[in-house]
Amino acid sequence: MLYDLGRAGYEAYLVGGGVRDLLAGIQPKDFDVATDAKPEEVRDVFRRARLIGRRFRLAHVRAGGEIIEVATFRAQPRSPEEGEEQAEEALDDHDHMLDEGGRILRDNVYGSLEDDAFRRDFTVNALYYRVTDFSVVDYVGGMDDMVARQIRLIGDPETRYREDPVRMLRAVRIANKLGFDIEVATAAPIRELADLLTDVPGARLFDEVLKLFLSAQAEKNFDDLIELGLFQVLFPQTAACLHQDGVETLIRGALQGTAARVREDKPVTPAFLFAALLWPALRDAMASAIENGQNLAQTIPEHSGDVAAEQVETVALPRRFSTPMREIWALQPRFHRRNGRRPERLAAHPRFRAAYDFLILRAAAGEETDELVQWWTEYQQGNAPVPPAGGPNPKRRRRRRRRTGETPTSD
């Protein structure tokens, strides 16, 4: 692809996380390309390219089974006043504008390679690999920071976080992925600016949460998010429960299990992750109802929707994940019903395995007994004795007789 753009007369470089990870000795998952070709010109070069985005217009080029993101060199942000002064220089869909709070609204003013380097977020993400001579182009000291093993923002940290608050989350994730530290000046404003995340669309925060927690560094990310005051903004209901007995044990158990599955290249699901992250909030919401005599089976359905609804005010939770999350919760009381065919029916439920794994987490947190977990473990192995169902139910027998016309003898 780089050679194709070069033959068409354009500059083209590998850039971003792919170059960074290679230099850190990590196998990259994908590569991005930066070029001086405009998106429409990229589409002219590659027949299998499509243009996406309005805030940040770029091209997706299909190469084999992969999609390569190709972005045109961008220039530095402009303030609203500067944008008005330069309005005649750019079309509405090709400008770069900040709102009054400093957040980037549109990012489509094109510039040079050097311009592009200085508008990127972290120095280690602004390294450009040039295929023509196999060199790395570095305008911002990214190679020095790779050697120093630190994550450093390009420019003034407060300004850059106001441009895009998600950079605070990215700082944590990239630092832990590489095993680097966040440079002191880069970390300093985060706690004060953490509330800026409330202005970020919930769907974008959902994607960032998955990157943070469905990873091999999930538990370390959790620790750093709490330390920097970011977790409290993302999950305010859960953060309010962290002091309670067993809460961190349950969440850490889920994160450790997720990290192990990621390292073993096994599938992971956001539904189970959010079940663990929001269970403390649900348990807290149910406390008064249980004290008033309601059982768990009644209380979970009544409160789970409220907990999920409050959570999506900050981080989105798509229905395809919130529904199985609530099913995992709703199955928990059924583990106590072990007589007759109830275990068989529970084991046949599509969410049984996830609910069983969640039961293990709850037992480790002190919410359930080890005996209950052991029984269900042995049941799945075919070794647990199943108590018989209860005695005959007279009401049920009478209903059956009315339905079938059976002659009663005696009840």
N, C-alpha and C positions, 0 to 999 in steps of 0.2 A: 504494500500500500504506500509506504514512504517513497519507494522507487517510482511508483506510478505517478504520484504527485510531482516528484522531481522531474520526471520526463515531460510532464505537462507544463513545466516552467515555474513551479511553486516551491517554496521552502516547506519542509515538513519534518517534524521531530516527534519522537516518543516523549511523553511528559507525565508528570504526576505520580500517582501511587505505584504504577508498574515499574518505573525507573527507581523510585525510592526503595521499593521492596527488593528489587534485584541487588541494589547496593548494600542492603541490610542482610542479604543472604536468605531472603524469604521468597518462596515461589509465588509470583504474582498471579492473581485471579483474572486480571484483564489489563489491557493497555489502552491508553488514550493518545490521540494524535493532535498536535497543535500545528497550524499551518497559516500561511498568509493568504491562502485561497478563501474567498467568501463562500458561505454555505451553498449558494446557487452554483458557484464554480466547482465546488466539490461534487455536487450532483451531476454536473456535466462530465466530470472525469470518471465517476463510478456509476454505472448503470443501475446497480442495486443499492443506491443510496436514497434515503428519505430525510427530509428536513423536519425537525421537531422544535418545539419551544417557542415562546413569545418573549418571556423575561430574559431568556438566554438561548438564542437561536443557534442551532448546530446541526450537524449531519450525522446520521447513523448509517454506517456502511456495513453490509453483510459480507463477511469473508469466511467461506466455508460454513461451519455451524456457529460462528461467533459474530457478534455485532460490535464493531469498533466505533467508538465515539470520536468524531473529528470536529474540533472546534477551531474557529478563526481567532488569531491573536486579538486580544482585547486591550483597550486602553484603561487608564485610571478612572474612578468614578467622578461624576460631576454633581455639584450641589444643585438644588432647584433653580437658584439664580443663574448659575452658569449654564444650566440646561436651557433656560429661556433665552439667554444671550446667543446660544449656539443652535437654537431651534432650526434656523434656516439651513444648517449644515447637515442635518440628519433627518431621515424620515421617521415617522412615529414608531415604526417597528424596528428601527435600527439606531436607538439612542441608549444612553447610559445615565440613569437618573437615581439620585438619592432622595428619600423623603426628608421631612424636617427633623426626624430623629436620627438620621444618618443611615437608615436601612436602604439597601439597594432595591430599587423597584424594577429597573430594566437594565440590562447589561449587554448592549449591542453596539457600542462604539468600538470600531476596530482600530488596531494600532500595530506597533512593531513587535518583534520578538522581545526586546527589552521591556517595552510597555507591558506586555503580557506577563513577564516574570514578576514585575513589581506589583501587579494587581492580584496575584495568587495569594492564598492564605498563609501557608507555612513555608519556610525556606526549603525544607526537605521535599516539598511538593512542587518546587519551582526549578527542578533540574531537567534539562532537555537533552535527550540523547540524539546525536546527529549520526545518521547511518552512513553518510558519505565518507566520513573519516573516523567513525567509531569513537567519537569524543563526547564529553558531557559539557554542555554550556551552562554556566552558573553565574548569574548576575547578582545574587542576593546572599551569598555565603552559605548556601545549602550544603556544600561538601564539607565545610568546616563544622557545621552542626551535625552532620552524619558522624564525623570523627568524634565530636564532643558528646554524642549520643543525647541530643536535646531537641525538643520541639520548640521552635521560636516563630512567632508571628512576624510577618513582613510589615513594617510600619508601626504606627502607634497602636498598642493593643486595644485600648478602649474604643478608638475609632473603628478598628477592624471588627470588633465584636458587635458594635452598634450597626455596622453595615450588614452583618449576618450573624445573629446570635447563635446559630447552630455551630459556629466555629468553636464555641466553648465545649460542646460535646465531642466534636472532632478532635480537639486537642487531647482530651482524655483517651479516646479510642485509639488514635494513632500512636500516642506515647506508649500505651500498654502493649499494643500490637508489636511495636519495635523493641520494647524493653528500654525505652528512653525516659528521660525526665522532662517535665514541662519547665522551660526556662522561667526564671523567677519573675521577670517583668511580664511575661506572657500569662502566668498564672495569677498575678497579683489582683487584677480587676474582676476576676470571674465571680467571686462570691457576691460582690456588690452589684454586678450586672446580671446575675442569674435570672431575675424576674423578667428579663427581656424575652426569655423563651416563651412566655405566655402570648406574645404577639406572633409567634410562628405557627403556621397552619398545622393542625393536629395530625394530618396525614403525613406530613414531612417528619414530624417528631416520632411518629410510629415507626417509620423506616429507620430513623437513627437509633431508636431504642432496640430494634431487632439487631442492628449492627453491633451495638454495645453488649447485648446480653445473649445473643445466639452466637457466641464466639468462645474461643479457647481462653480468653482473658475475662470472662464474664464476671467472676467474683472480684477481681482487681478493679474492673470498671465500676462495679457497685460501690466498693470502698471509696474510690476517688470521687465519684458523683456525690456521695454523702459528704465527704470532706470539703468539697468545693461548693456545697449548697445547691447542687443541680438536681439531685434526686428529689429533694423536697419540693421543687417546682414541678417536676415531671409526674410524681406520684404523691401528691399532698396527703391523701387519705392514708396511704401506707406509711408515709414518713411519720405521721402522728402516732402510729402504733409501734414504732421501732423499739421503744423502751419496754414494751410488754414482754413477759416471759415467753420464750420460744419463737418469737417472731423472726428474729434474725437467723435462728437455727433453721427454720423452715425455708426461708428465702435462700440462704446460703446452700442448703441442701439441693434445692432446685437448680441453682446456678452451677454448682459443682457437677451435678449430673449432666446438665446441658453441655458444659465445657468438655466433659469426658466423651460425650457422644460426638461432638464436633471434631475432637482430636481423632476419634476412631472412624470418622467419615460416615456416621450414622445419621438418619434423619432426625430433625428436631422440629417442634411445632410451637408457634406463638401462643396457641391456646393453653398449653400446659404452663408456659412461662408466665402468662398473665394470670392464670389460676393461682399460681404461687405468690405473685406480686400483690394481688388484690385480695387474697383470702384473709389476711389480717384485718383489712378494712371491713370485709363482710362479717367476720367474727365479731368485730367491735360493734358493728351496726346491729347484730343479732342479740347482743348481750342482754339488753333490757327485756326483750321479748322472751328469751329463755328464762330469765328470772321470774317472769310473770306466768310461767307454766307452759309456754308453747314448746313443742318438741322441735328437734333439728329439722326433721323432714318437712314440717310446716313452715318453718322460719326461713330456710334457705331460699325457696322460690320467691317469697315475699320481699326479700331484701336484695337479692342478687342483681335484679334489674336496676335498682337505685344506685348501687355501687358502680355498676358498669356505666350508667348514664353520667354520673359525676366524674368518672375518670375521663370520658371522651371530651370533657370541657378543656382538657390540656392535651392529652395524647389520644389520638384516634384509635379505635379498636373495631375493625371491620366485623360485620355480623358473622362472616364465615369463621371467625375465631372466637367471638364472644359467645356464640351459641354452644360450641363444644366446651368452652370454659365453664359455662353455667351448668352443663350436663355433668362435668367432672365433679363440681360442687354438689349437685343434687344427688349423686350416687353415694356420697359418703355415708349417710345414715343407713343405707341398705346393707352395708357390710356387717351390721349388727344382727341382721335377720338371717340366721343360718339353718333354719329348720325346713324340712320338706324340700320342695323344688325351688325354693327361693334362691339358693346359691347358683343353681343351674341357670335360672332365668337371668340373674345378675351377670354371670360369667358370659352369657350370650350377648350382652349389650355391647354395641360398637365402641363405647368409651370405657369398657371395663378395664383394659390394661392401663390406660392413662389414670383412671380413678384409683386403681390398685397402687400404682406408683405414688400417687398423691397421698394415699393412706399411709404409705411408708414414711413419707415426709412428715405427716402429722404426728405419727407415732414417735419419730425422732425428736419432734418438738415438744413432746409430752402431752399431746392432745388425745392420743389413743394408746391402748396397751400393746405391748409386744406380743401378748398372747393372741390378740385379734389378727395381727399381721401374720404371725406364724400359722394360724389356722388356715388363712386364705392362701398362704404359700403352699401348705401341704395339700389343700383342696385342689389346687391347680396341678399338683403332681399325682393326684388320685389317692392320697393317703389320709385325708381328713374324714373322720366319721361325721355323717350328716344326721343331726337329730331328726326324728320323725316329725311330721306335721302335727299340729294340735288336734285334739279330739273333734268329733263331729260337731258341726255347727247347726243347731236346730233351725235357725232362721233360714240358712242357706238351703237346708233340706226342704223346708216348706215352700220356698220359692221355686225349687226344682219341681216339686209335685204339682204346683199350680200350672207351671209351664208345660209339663208333660202329661198331666191328667192322671198321674200315679195315685193309687188308692192308699191313703195313710193307714198305718197300723198304730204305732205309738211313737211319740217323741220322748 
